Amino acid sequence: MTVTVRSFAKINLGLRIGAARADGFHELLTVYQTIALHDVIRVSVGRGRGIEIHCAEPRVPRDESNTCYRIVEKTMQALRAKGRVVIEIEKRLPVQGGLGGASANAVAALLGLERVLKKTLPAPERLRVAAEVGSDLPLFLVGGTVLGVGRGEQVYPQEDLPAIACVVVTPELGISTSKAFAEWDRRMKLTVPEASARMVELGRAVFAWLGEIYTGAPRHTVEPRRGRAGNPLLELVRTGIENDFERVVFPEYPELREGKSALERTGAKYASLSGSGSTLYGLFASRAAAQKAAARLRKEGWVAQATATLTRRQYWKRVFD
Ligand code: C5P
């Protein structure tokens, strides 16, 4: 049996880098949001042992450095399962693009493997295994709008906010996240209290936003309130949140700053780098506006796609066919 899983991407709505920790990671505060762009992962288990990774994209590793390999190895052990696991990755998302592609692939491999084996890990163990493989895997076990703290691996589901149209610009450029963090330390030279104060600032903005949108009503999806700012995600970005990685990535790759300006020029209500890049995204007032902007950006030579954010409900509905 082969199970097919959609491996959706994420964007970051604001990201603050805090102090470097003794374990080599940085404290982080971000709001993750899943979007409809995705890779496709196929999982099957046959006789024998070991893990095989297939992918037509040459930049994707096939060995144990692949996130899918690592999570499958851990999951097989935890489930005490036997067999040869074959993972096929149909790559559509950019590699090292800041959309969490490799992390989403690993979580999709885990979900597919569980389904093939008809066995599941207890939820806390799933989160633990995901966090061991990488900081931005656990968010894909939640989906929708997710607050990320710690090194980004501690995830808190937020209210399921209505989808919003967006445009994703993917420059042909891979950026190493660990190098971007190192560059942040080199450039900023923040003391621990300074770094903490900056985190607290974003924390306050996000908390104030939550206070505004939280209705307390037992609704599944927060309705956009007419007559006000509209979509709650736009209210969040209006608080002035930013992605710290722009400060280290834009000086090194000026074309990315241009990409952000191009998104703003074509009508984005908010534009930002996602993660450590190189992907840029813009949030738009309507699907039509996003499609028009994407067409215009393509004419200007950018690789641009119109898409939309995915609510938690949509995310889980579409993960499996
Ligand atoms: O967790 P992940 O494997 O995605 O992290 C890749 C690298 O990025 C880490 O080895 C670390 O150097 C850096 N990182 C960090 N702080 C974080 C997340 C990642 O310094 N919060």
Residues whose N, C-alpha, C, O or C-beta is under 5 A from the ligand:
A	BS01	C5P	G24 F25 H26 L28 V133 G134 S135 D136 R151 G152 T177 S178 F181
